[in-house]
């Protein structure tokens, strides 16, 4: 599927690193081929030594698994990779990181422009929600990454920090000011290596996380910003920073792309420390359940290389498997609603009714489509411009996130309208009122849970998206976009029930499931402010499932923050 002949130098270099790790090429071949790409000799030599050291170290670690580690981290996504890295910085701590998926240095992951081909592919868990009348009896696809890096290996590479009000709300729910915007902003500044308009009050430089505005965007992206300005939506040099403290705005997208290749979270956090003897990273390791003595988590049971293994943790187990897998593992281990666990004969260790509840996601509507006079060049992540705005003026936080996409971005229903040379404007709802839930289907750890997304089930969400579709039309048909428009295909002049049906037919997930093991102090809370699971010892959760409410925008960056907070708590 992926022709790497025209891939960027950055992608080709990363593929060589992956081949060196896998033992498919030797040191001399790596050096020679990397030099042919035009990289400086010193950089090539340093990379060769680093990745040879990683390969040798991890081979030894895997061949000599310990019976016990100080910390076990389950899941290598946006939070888990961060936790493992920070814990491993203490060379006296033995850290085991378990990832069910495979390696990440693959063409489908590294090539940025075709990231959406991974959805439903080999790097995806291929989850699907139950059919729901609120989306015209469709099953909404719920993509989740199954590779080193988790969702950060298959997502759109967007770095969206979240709004100031998101974190202040989290702090109130947790009863802990360490989660408020002021403290979170300090973490962002500390971890970022920002390559955009200088903003030392809000953006950091020299950190682990390289971020930049989409480089060399196509001419249609700045036209989209001019279209936004014509509607009274202000434009900014940075989609984060001050823009996420006010009522909205439009900007070129912040992306995790460098030299034309995806930067997933392991690229920044894991690979720098994978040559250390105190960090063991197992891919293809499927965790079946947590192991307990009474109400104390003592380790994990997992499948790896065809065998079921049990390894103990002398300190904490950190569950970072994501908002679908994390509650499933909790329930399989006896942590959840007693009535639900009784259905499967699972003994209740901690009765927590909130496990699997409070499911939130960002619906995005594949229903804004324009035909261009000629081909549209796809660059970066194909979504180089975006805006935040409010569906109602009285809201204190933007609830609409509207994307310009340099390709047809449509559901399996609205996809029938696609023709050659088309582009999309897709409104998403980033502060949904609808809530879903998860339930076990069986005690088989390989069985996906039953996902009730309940997308658009709250009428307030449909009303907000009607406004979003109207804004999308105004943008697409604006004077600024005329050079790129041959005709409007969708939504056209639809109104009333016809427009509602288009929204329901076009509704898709932005693949941001969150909230299913939320942080807080009420009866549905699963973890406290220190991310410790109520009712058991030595178990923490660090992933999007702990969000009391979903953040305003893509969830990759806030999940990195959750990982950093978890590490701060554990190493304090």
C-alpha positions in Angstrom: 0.0 0.0 0.0 2.8 2.4 0.9 5.3 3.3 -1.8 8.3 4.6 0.0 10.2 5.7 -3.1 8.9 9.2 -2.8 8.9 9.3 1.0 10.8 12.1 2.7 14.4 11.8 3.8 13.2 11.7 7.4 10.9 8.8 6.7 13.6 6.8 4.8 16.1 7.4 7.6 13.6 6.2 10.3 12.9 3.1 8.2 16.6 2.4 8.2 16.6 2.7 12.0 13.8 0.2 12.2 15.6 -2.2 9.9 18.7 -1.9 12.1 16.6 -2.6 15.3 15.1 -5.6 13.6 18.4 -7.0 12.5 17.4 -6.7 8.8 20.5 -4.7 8.0 23.9 -4.5 9.6 25.8 -1.4 10.9 27.7 -0.9 7.7 24.6 -1.1 5.5 22.8 1.4 7.7 25.7 3.9 7.6 26.1 3.6 3.8 22.4 3.9 3.0 21.9 6.8 5.4 24.9 8.6 4.0 23.4 8.2 0.5 20.4 10.1 1.7 22.6 13.1 2.4 22.6 13.1 6.2 25.8 14.4 7.9 28.3 11.7 8.7 28.3 12.6 12.4 24.5 12.3 12.6 24.5 9.0 10.8 27.2 7.6 13.0 25.5 8.7 16.2 22.1 7.2 15.1 23.8 3.9 14.1 25.4 3.6 17.5 22.3 4.5 19.3 20.0 2.1 17.5 22.6 -0.7 17.6 22.8 -0.2 21.4 19.0 -0.2 21.7 18.7 -3.5 19.7 21.5 -5.2 21.8 20.1 -3.9 25.1 16.5 -4.9 24.4 17.5 -8.3 23.1 19.3 -9.0 26.5 16.4 -7.6 28.5 13.8 -9.8 26.7 15.9 -12.9 26.9 16.3 -12.4 30.7 12.9 -11.3 31.9 12.9 -10.6 35.6 10.2 -12.2 37.9 9.6 -8.7 39.4 10.0 -5.1 38.4 9.7 -2.0 40.4 7.1 -0.6 38.0 5.0 -2.2 35.3 3.4 0.2 32.7 0.6 -1.3 30.5 0.4 0.5 27.2 2.9 2.6 25.2 0.6 5.4 24.0 0.7 9.1 24.7 0.7 8.6 28.5 2.3 5.2 29.0 5.5 6.1 27.0 5.9 9.2 29.1 5.5 7.4 32.4 8.0 4.7 31.4 10.5 7.3 30.3 10.3 9.3 33.5 10.4 6.3 35.7 13.4 4.9 33.9 15.3 8.2 34.4 15.9 6.8 37.9 18.6 4.2 37.0 17.9 2.4 40.2 14.3 1.6 39.2 13.5 -1.4 37.0 10.7 -0.6 34.6 8.7 -3.0 32.4 6.6 -1.5 29.6 4.1 -3.9 27.9 2.6 -3.1 24.5 0.1 -5.4 22.7 1.0 -4.1 19.3 4.2 -4.4 17.2 7.0 -2.1 16.3 6.4 1.4 15.0 9.1 2.2 12.5 7.0 1.1 9.6 6.0 3.0 6.4 2.3 3.2 7.2 3.1 4.9 10.6 5.9 7.1 9.5 4.5 8.6 6.3 2.3 11.5 7.3 0.1 12.3 4.3 -1.6 8.9 4.3 -2.1 8.4 8.0 -5.8 7.7 7.6 -5.0 4.5 5.7 -4.0 3.0 9.1 -7.6 3.2 10.3 -9.0 -0.3 10.1 -5.5 -1.6 9.2 -2.9 -3.7 11.0 -2.0 -1.0 13.5 -5.6 -0.5 14.7 -7.6 -2.5 17.3 -10.6 -2.2 14.9 -13.2 -1.4 17.5 -16.7 -0.5 16.6 -19.6 1.0 18.6 -23.0 -0.6 18.9 -25.5 0.6 16.4 -27.4 3.6 17.6 -30.5 5.4 16.4 -28.9 8.8 17.1 -26.6 8.1 14.1 -29.2 6.5 12.0 -28.6 3.0 13.3 -24.9 3.1 12.2 -22.0 1.6 14.0 -19.3 4.3 14.6 -15.8 3.1 14.0 -13.6 3.5 17.1 -10.0 3.4 15.9 -7.3 2.8 18.6 -3.6 2.4 17.9 -2.1 -1.1 18.2 1.6 -0.5 17.9 4.4 1.0 19.9 3.1 4.5 20.5 -0.5 3.5 20.6 -2.8 6.2 19.1 0.1 8.5 18.5 1.3 6.0 15.8 -2.0 6.3 13.8 -3.5 9.6 14.6 -3.4 12.9 12.6 -0.3 14.1 14.5 -2.1 17.2 15.8 -0.8 18.9 18.9 -3.8 20.6 20.5 -3.2 21.5 24.1 -6.8 22.0 25.3 -8.4 25.1 26.6 -7.6 26.9 29.8 -11.1 26.1 31.1 -10.6 22.4 30.6 -7.8 22.1 33.1 -9.4 24.5 35.6 -12.5 22.2 35.6 -10.3 19.1 36.1 -8.7 20.8 39.1 -12.1 21.5 40.7 -13.2 17.9 40.1 -10.0 16.5 41.5 -9.9 19.0 44.4 -6.2 19.6 43.6 -4.8 22.8 42.1 -1.9 20.8 40.6 -4.3 20.0 37.7 -5.2 23.6 37.0 -4.2 25.5 33.9 -1.4 27.5 35.6 0.4 24.3 36.6 -0.3 22.4 33.3 1.1 25.4 31.4 4.3 25.0 33.3 4.5 21.4 32.2 3.8 22.3 28.6 6.6 24.9 28.6 9.0 22.4 30.1 8.4 19.6 27.7 8.0 21.4 24.4 10.5 22.3 21.7 8.3 24.8 19.9 9.3 25.9 16.4 6.9 28.7 15.6 6.1 32.3 16.6 8.0 33.0 19.9 5.8 33.1 22.9 8.0 32.5 26.0 5.1 33.0 28.4 3.2 30.1 26.9 5.6 28.0 24.7 8.7 26.2 25.6 11.9 25.5 23.6 14.6 22.8 23.9 12.3 20.1 25.4 11.6 16.6 24.3 8.5 17.3 22.3 9.1 18.9 18.9 6.1 20.8 17.7 5.7 23.2 14.8 3.0 24.8 12.7 2.4 22.6 9.6 5.5 23.5 7.4 5.1 24.9 3.9 1.3 24.5 3.9 -0.6 24.4 0.6 -2.1 27.7 -0.6 -5.6 26.5 0.3 -4.7 26.5 4.1 -4.1 30.3 4.4 -7.1 30.9 2.2 -9.2 29.0 4.9 -7.8 31.4 7.5 -8.8 34.4 5.4 -12.3 32.8 5.1 -12.5 32.6 8.8 -11.5 36.3 9.2 -14.3 37.2 6.8 -16.7 35.6 9.3 -15.3 37.6 12.2 -13.2 34.7 13.5 -9.8 36.0 14.5 -6.6 34.3 13.2 -3.5 33.6 15.2 0.1 32.6 14.5 -0.3 29.7 16.9 -3.3 27.4 17.5 -2.2 26.9 21.1 -0.9 29.6 23.4 -3.2 32.6 23.9 -5.8 31.2 21.4 -6.6 28.5 24.0 -7.4 31.0 26.7 -10.2 32.9 24.9 -13.3 32.5 22.8 -11.7 30.8 19.8 -9.8 31.6 16.6 -8.2 30.1 13.5 -4.6 29.0 12.8 -2.3 26.7 10.9 -2.3 23.4 12.7 0.3 22.5 15.2 1.8 19.2 14.2 4.2 16.5 15.4 6.0 16.2 12.1 9.7 16.8 11.4 11.6 16.3 8.2 8.4 14.9 6.7 8.0 12.0 9.2 5.6 11.4 12.0 6.9 11.9 15.5 4.9 9.6 17.7 5.5 9.8 21.5 8.1 7.0 21.6 10.2 8.9 19.2 10.5 11.7 21.8 10.3 9.7 25.0 11.1 6.0 24.6 13.9 5.7 22.1 16.2 8.1 23.9 16.3 5.7 26.9 15.7 2.2 25.4 19.5 1.5 25.6 19.3 1.7 29.4 19.5 -1.6 31.2 16.7 -0.7 33.6 14.0 -0.4 30.9 12.5 -3.4 29.3 10.0 -2.9 26.4 8.0 -5.8 25.2 5.9 -5.5 22.1 3.3 -8.2 21.2 2.6 -8.5 24.9 -1.2 -8.8 25.5 -2.2 -8.2 29.1 -5.0 -10.5 30.2 -5.6 -9.2 33.8 -4.1 -7.6 36.8 -3.0 -10.0 39.6 -4.0 -9.4 43.2 -3.4 -10.5 46.7 -6.6 -9.4 48.5 -7.0 -5.8 47.4 -3.4 -5.2 46.5 -2.3 -5.3 42.9 0.9 -7.4 42.8 1.5 -7.6 39.1 0.1 -8.6 35.7 -0.7 -11.7 33.7 0.1 -11.4 30.0 0.7 -13.4 26.8 4.0 -13.0 25.1 5.7 -15.2 22.5 3.0 -17.8 22.8 3.2 -18.2 26.6 1.1 -16.9 29.5 3.4 -15.1 31.9 3.0 -13.6 35.4 5.3 -10.9 36.5 5.2 -9.0 39.8 5.6 -5.4 40.6 7.2 -4.3 43.9 5.7 -0.8 43.6 2.9 0.4 41.3 1.3 -0.9 38.2 0.3 1.9 35.9 -2.5 1.2 33.5 -2.2 3.3 30.3 -4.1 1.1 27.9 -6.6 3.8 26.7 -10.2 4.6 27.4 -11.5 1.4 25.9 -8.9 -1.2 27.1 -8.3 0.3 30.5 -11.9 -0.2 31.9 -12.0 -3.6 30.3 -8.9 -4.7 32.2 -10.2 -3.2 35.4 -13.4 -5.2 35.0 -11.7 -8.4 34.1 -9.6 -7.9 37.3 -12.7 -7.4 39.6 -12.7 -3.7 39.7 -16.0 -2.1 38.5 -19.7 -2.2 39.1 -20.6 -5.2 41.1 -23.8 -5.9 39.1 -21.9 -6.0 35.9 -19.1 -8.2 37.3 -21.7 -10.6 38.7 -23.0 -11.1 35.1 -19.7 -12.9 34.3 -19.0 -14.5 37.6 -16.1 -12.1 38.3 -15.5 -11.6 42.1 -15.7 -7.9 43.0 -12.5 -6.6 44.5 -13.5 -2.9 44.4 -17.1 -1.8 43.7 -16.6 1.2 41.4 -19.8 1.9 39.4 -18.0 4.5 37.3 -15.7 2.0 35.5 -16.7 2.1 31.9 -19.2 5.0 32.4 -18.8 8.7 31.3 -17.5 7.8 27.8 -17.0 10.9 25.8 -15.7 11.4 22.3 -15.5 14.2 19.6 -17.9 13.6 16.8 -16.8 15.0 13.4 -19.2 15.3 10.5 -18.2 14.1 7.1 -20.7 16.3 5.4 -18.9 19.4 4.0 -17.5 18.7 0.5 -16.4 20.9 -2.4 -15.1 20.1 -5.8 -12.0 21.9 -6.9 -11.1 23.1 -10.4 -8.1 20.7 -10.4 -6.0 18.5 -8.1 -5.4 19.5 -4.5 -2.0 18.7 -3.2 -2.0 16.9 0.2 0.7 18.0 2.5 1.7 17.3 6.1 -1.3 15.6 7.7 -3.8 16.8 5.1 -5.4 19.0 7.7 -3.2 22.1 7.8 -5.8 24.7 9.0 -8.4 24.6 11.7 -10.5 26.9 13.9 -12.3 26.9 17.2 -15.5 28.8 17.7 -18.7 28.8 19.7 -22.1 27.5 18.5 -23.8 30.0 20.9 -22.4 33.4 22.0 -23.1 32.8 25.7 -20.7 29.8 26.0 -17.5 30.6 27.9 -15.4 28.0 25.9 -15.4 27.2 22.2 -17.4 24.0 21.5 -16.9 23.7 17.7 -13.6 22.6 16.1 -13.8 23.1 12.3 -11.2 21.5 10.1 -10.1 22.2 6.5 -9.0 18.8 5.0 -7.3 18.5 1.7 -9.2 15.4 0.7 -12.6 13.9 0.9 -13.3 13.3 4.6 -16.6 11.4 4.7 -18.4 8.6 6.4 -19.2 5.2 4.8 -22.6 6.8 4.0 -21.7 10.2 2.8 -18.7 8.8 0.9 -20.9 8.1 -2.1 -20.8 11.8 -2.9 -17.0 11.8 -3.4 -15.7 12.6 -6.9 -12.2 13.5 -8.2 -10.5 16.6 -6.9 -12.5 17.3 -3.8 -11.7 18.8 -0.4 -13.6 19.0 2.9 -14.6 21.3 5.7 -15.6 19.2 8.6 -17.1 20.5 11.8 -16.4 18.6 15.0 -17.9 19.0 18.5 -15.3 19.3 21.2 -17.5 19.8 24.2 -20.2 17.1 23.7 -23.1 16.7 26.1 -23.7 13.0 25.0 -22.3 10.3 27.2 -21.7 6.6 26.5 -20.6 3.6 28.3 -18.7 0.3 28.0 -19.6 -3.2 29.1 -17.8 -6.5 29.0 -18.9 -9.0 26.4 -17.2 -12.0 28.0 -14.4 -12.9 30.3 -12.2 -13.6 27.2 -9.4 -10.9 27.5 -9.1 -11.0 23.7 -12.8 -10.0 23.2 -13.5 -6.4 22.6 -15.9 -4.7 25.1 -19.3 -3.6 24.1 -19.1 0.0 23.2 -22.2 2.2 23.5 -20.9 5.5 22.2 -24.3 7.2 22.2 -22.9 9.8 19.8 -25.4 12.7 19.2 -27.9 11.2 21.7 -28.2 14.6 23.5 -30.2 17.0 21.3 -27.9 19.9 22.3 -25.1 18.2 20.3 -27.2 18.0 17.2 -28.1 21.7 17.6 -24.5 22.7 18.0 -23.5 20.8 14.9 -26.3 22.4 12.8 -24.5 25.6 13.6 -21.2 24.0 12.7 -22.5 23.0 9.3 -23.7 26.5 8.6 -20.3 27.9 9.4 -18.7 25.3 7.2 -20.9 26.4 4.3 -20.0 30.0 4.9 -16.3 29.2 4.9 -16.4 27.1 1.8 -18.4 29.5 -0.2 -16.5 32.6 0.9 -14.6 34.9 -1.4 -11.3 33.7 -0.1 -12.0 30.1 -1.1 -13.4 30.9 -4.6 -10.1 30.0 -6.4 -10.4 26.5 -5.0 -14.1 25.9 -5.7 -15.7 24.5 -8.8 -19.0 23.7 -7.0 -20.3 22.8 -3.5 -21.3 19.2 -3.2 -22.4 19.0 0.5 -24.3 20.1 2.4 -25.9 22.5 -0.1 -29.1 24.2 1.0 -30.3 21.3 3.2 -32.3 22.4 6.3 -34.5 20.9 9.0 -34.8 17.1 9.0 -32.8 16.7 5.9 -29.8 18.5 7.4 -30.2 16.5 10.6 -30.1 13.3 8.7 -26.9 14.4 6.9 -25.3 15.1 10.2 -26.3 11.7 11.6 -25.2 10.0 8.4 -21.9 11.9 8.3 -21.1 11.5 12.0 -17.7 9.9 12.7 -15.4 9.6 15.7 -12.3 11.8 15.9 -10.9 8.7 17.8 -10.7 10.5 21.1 -12.5 8.2 23.5 -12.0 9.5 27.1 -13.5 9.6 30.6 -14.2 5.9 31.3 -12.2 5.8 34.6 -12.6 9.5 35.5 -10.7 11.4 38.1 -12.8 13.0 40.8 -14.5 12.7 44.2 -18.1 11.7 43.3 -19.7 8.2 43.2 -18.7 7.7 39.6 -15.1 8.6 40.1 -12.5 5.8 39.6 -9.2 7.6 40.5 -8.3 10.3 42.9 -6.1 13.4 42.2 -3.0 11.2 42.4 -4.5 8.8 39.8 -4.7 6.0 42.4 -7.6 3.7 41.8 -10.1 3.7 44.7 -10.4 0.6 46.8 -7.2 -1.1 45.8 -3.5 -0.6 46.4 -0.6 -0.2 44.0 -2.7 0.6 41.0 -2.7 3.9 39.1 -4.3 4.9 35.8 -2.6 7.4 33.4 -4.4 7.8 30.1 -7.4 9.6 28.6 -9.8 7.5 30.6 -9.1 9.7 33.7 -10.4 12.9 32.1 -13.4 14.1 34.0 -14.4 15.9 30.8 -12.9 15.7 27.3 -10.5 18.4 26.3 -11.3 21.1 23.7 -9.4 19.7 20.8 -7.3 16.6 19.9 -6.4 14.6 23.0 -2.7 13.6 22.2 -1.2 16.6 24.0 -3.4 16.4 27.2 -2.6 12.6 27.4 1.1 13.5 27.4 0.4 15.9 30.2 -1.4 13.1 32.1 1.7 10.9 31.7 3.9 13.7 33.0 1.6 14.3 36.0 1.7 10.6 36.8 5.5 10.5 36.7 5.7 13.6 38.9 3.4 12.0 41.4 5.3 8.7 41.5 8.7 10.3 41.7 7.9 13.0 44.2 
